[in-house]
Amino acid sequence: MSNHVIIGSGPIGSAIARLLVDQGESVRMITRSGSGPDLPGLERVAADASDARRLTELSAGAETVYNCANPKYTEWERLWFPMNDAMIAAAKAAGAVYVITGNLYGYGPQPGGRMTENTPLAAVGRKGKVRIKMWRDALDSGVRTVEVRGSDYVGAGAIGVFSSVLLPAIQSGRTAWAPGNPDLPHSFTYTGDMARTMVTLARDERAYGKAWHAPTQPAITIRELADRYTALTGRPRVKIRKMPRFVMRTAGLVVPMARELAEMDYQFYAPFHLDSRLTEDTFGLKPTDLAVPLRETAADAQNVAARRMN
């Protein structure tokens, strides 16, 4: 029996596992392949997260079930609901707290681009509607639940505009084509702050039944983010150009991933501010200095390059 069950081995799930193991907790990580960090005290199990019966067996006696899954981006509507239902069922059977890794999709485009926990869930896009239903299904289940929402991720292994657009361009010395206006303010959330917040709120009854924003530094532009990274690493500044909006939308007519990205491109064509003051004031949490995830990313990139050479 494990005190904590984590579904998913991405950067947030792995960071949660490290935090809990360092605290002497018993942790079980569940992924389809049985992957995960090699940590003493962490049990890795291969299982289908949409199999409610199996997930319930593996979660028996747990205090917390962490939803850190990351299903295929182009198939959210098909994959997310059975996985969320299975995790809710497992948490309910165990009497556990259900903690969800959330995002800002459910809010949809906002006038002024500023989002707080009181911003209405008004998304009309497919993925925003998926996140709204997931959250409401968890609330309606009777399970003690909490969702922590973050913006675009930064940190080692994080998937986002930095890792997919800026970092490859910086490493190769070529131009980065930004999916939107690179000179508009945009919030970036450190995966380590997501993990720390989820662990903290899982243990605090004041958090239950609510969604909270992960502590996040004030918004900066994509260009400023790239400049901070190159200044820290000593690499030349990268040239950033704005990708014409029609490019991704036209590609989306035939490429599924392009279609999904085009649906969410509003995040980069207007200011995009995550306001985390309520979480910070309520739980005494503060966002990590942006230099930390950028150095972490640089070290990870060096390790990846070294492995490729060996």
N, C-alpha and C positions, 0 to 999 in steps of 0.2 A: 504494500500500500504506500502511495506517495501523498504527501501533504498538498502538493501543487501539481496540476497537470497543465502543460503548455501544448497547444496545438499549433504547429508551425515552427520552423527552424531558421527563419530569416533573421535579419539583424535585430529586430525588436524581440522576437521570441528568444533568441540566443542571449541577448543582453539581460532579459528577465531571468533566464536560467542562471546566468553568472551571478546576478545579484542575490538570488535566493540560495544558491549553493554556498556563496561566500558567507551567508548568514547561518549556515548549518542546516538549512531546510532540505527535506527530501523532495526531489523533483522528478517527474516523468515527462519526457517530451515525445509527442506523437506526430509522426509525419508518414506520408505514404511509403517512403523508402526507408524509414528508420534513420534518417540523417540527423545531424545536430552536432554541436561542439563536443569535443572530448573533454569532459569535466568529471572529476571525482564526485560521486554522489548524484550524478545525472543518469537516469535510466532512459535509453532511447528505444522506442517501440515503433514498429511499422504497422500502420493500420489506416483504414479509410475513414477520414473524418466525417463522412456523410453516413456512416454505418452507426445508427443510434445505439443499437444493442451492444456492439463491440466497444464503442466509446463509453457507454455507461459502465461496462465491466471494468474498463481501464481507469475510470475515474472514481471508482468506489472508495469512499472514505476521504476523498479530497476536500480540502478547505477552499480551494480556489481553482477555477477552470479559466485559463487565459486563451482567448481567441486571437491568435497571431497568424492565422492562416492567410494564404495569398493565392487564391485560385487564379487560373488563367484569365488574363484581363479581358480577352475577347469573349469569354463565356460566363460572365458574372451572373446573368439572369438564370442560367441553367444550373450553375454549380453552388452559388452562395446559399440559397434557401435551404436545401437539404443539409448542408454543413452546419448552418446556424441552428436549424431545428435539432440536429443531433447533439450539438454542444449544449443547447438549452436543456434538452432531456437529460443529458449526463449530469449537468450541474444540479438540476432539480432532484434527481435520484440520490445524489450524494449530499444534498443540503449545502452545496458549495456556493460561493460567490462567483458570478459569471462576469468576467472582465473583457471588454471588447476593444480591440485596436480599431479606432475609428478615424475618419477623415472629414473633410469639409464639403464633400460632394452634396450632401443632403440639403445644404443651404441654397445651392444654386447661385446665379449671379446676384450680387447685392449692390444697391446704389451706394457709391462711395467705397465699396469694396471692404468694409470693416465688419468683422463677424465676432459676436460674443456668444455665450451659451444661450442667451435669450433670443438670438436671431431665429426667425421662423424657418422650419424645414419646408422650403418652398420649391425645391428642385423639380423640374419637369423632364429632365433628361433620364435616359434609361438607368445609368449607374447611380445617379442621385436617388432615384426611386427605390433602387435595390437597397441602398444604405438606410433609407427611411424605414422601409418595411422590416429590415433586420432589427433595427433599434426598437421599433414598436412591438414586434413579436416578442422580443426579450422582455420589454416592460410588461406586456400583457400575460406573460407566462407565470407570474408570481415568484419567480426566482429573484433573489437579491442580485441586482445587476448594476453595472456602471460602465460607461463608455468614455474612453479618453481619445479626444480628437486632435490630430496634428495636421500641419500643412505639409508642403513638399519636404521630403526627408533629406538630411545631410548626415554623413557619418560613414564609416567603413561598411561596405556592402549595401548601402542604401540605394534604392531605385528612385530616380527623379530626374529633374532637368539638369542638375549638376553632373550626376554620374553618366547620363545618357548623351548629353549635348556638350557641356563645357569641358569635362575632364578628358574625353577622347581628343578634342581639338587642342587642348593645352599640351597633352602628351605628344601629339604628332606635329605640333607647330602649324596647324592649318586653321582656317577660319571656322568659327562656330556659328551655325545658323540657328538663331533663337526662335522658339515657337511663340512669337508674340513680340511685344515691345520690351527690349532689354533694359530700358531706362525707366520703367515703372516700378514702384515699391512692391515687394513680394515677400511673404513670410516663409522662412525656412526653419523647420523643426528638427532638432538633433534626435536621432533614434535613441540615444542614451537617456535623454530627458523623457521620451515617451515611456521607456521601460521603467524608469525610476518612479514616474507618476503612477503608472498602472499598479506597481507593487505597493506604493504608499496608499492609494485610494482603495485597494482591495481590502485593506485592514481598517478602514475608517467608515463607520456607519453613516457619517454625514454625506458620504459620496453616493450612497446607494440610490438607485432610481433616477439618477441624473446623468447627463453628459457633461464632461469637463474638457477644457482645452489644456493641452500640455504646455508647460512653460516654454515660451518661445521668444527669442530676441526680437526687437523691433525690426520691421520689414526693411529690406535693402533691395537694391536693384540687382538683376542678373549680372549686369556689368560689374557692379561693385563686388559681388560674390566672387566672380572670376579674378578680379584684381586682388582681393584679399588672399586667395589661394596662391596666385603667382608670387605675391610679395612674401608669403610665408615660405614658399619652396624655392624661391630664387629663379623661377622659370620666366621666360619672356611673357609679357602681356599678350593675351590672345585677342585677335580681332573678332568682333561679334557683329553679325549682321542679322537683320530682321527677315525671317522667312515669310514670303508672301502668304497670306492666309489661304488663298485658293489652292496652294500646293497640296497641303494636307487634306483639304476637303475634296479635292479632285481625286487624290490617291485613294481616299476612303471609299470611292465608288467600287473599287476592285480589291483593295487590301484591307482586311478586317481590322488589323491593329491601327492603321491610319484612320479608319472610321471612328474607332473608340477614342483615339487621341483628339481628333477634330471635335468630337462632342464636348470635350472638356477644355477646349482652347480659350474659353472666356476667362479662365484664370490668369492668362498672360496678356490680355488685351485691355486690362483695367487694373487699377490698384487692388491688391489682394492682401488684406491685413488680418491676421489671427490675433485676437485680443485675449491674452491669458491672465489678465489681472485677477479675475475671480479665483482661479485655482491658486495663484501665487499667494493671495491674501488669506484664503481659507485654510490652506494646508502648509503655508510657510515654505513653499518650493520656489526656486528661482531658476531661470534658464541658464544653461552653461554658456560660457563665452564661446563665440563662433569659432575662435581659433582652435578650440579643442577638437571638434569634429573635422575641421579642415586638416589638421595635423594627422589625425587618425586616418583620414582618407589617403593622405600622401604616403603614410607608412604602409597602408594596405596595398596601394598601387605599387610600391617598391617591392613588397613581398611577392605580389603576383608576377611582376617582371622577372624577379630572381628565379621563381619556380619555372617559368617558361624557358629560361636559359639553361637550367639544369636537366 
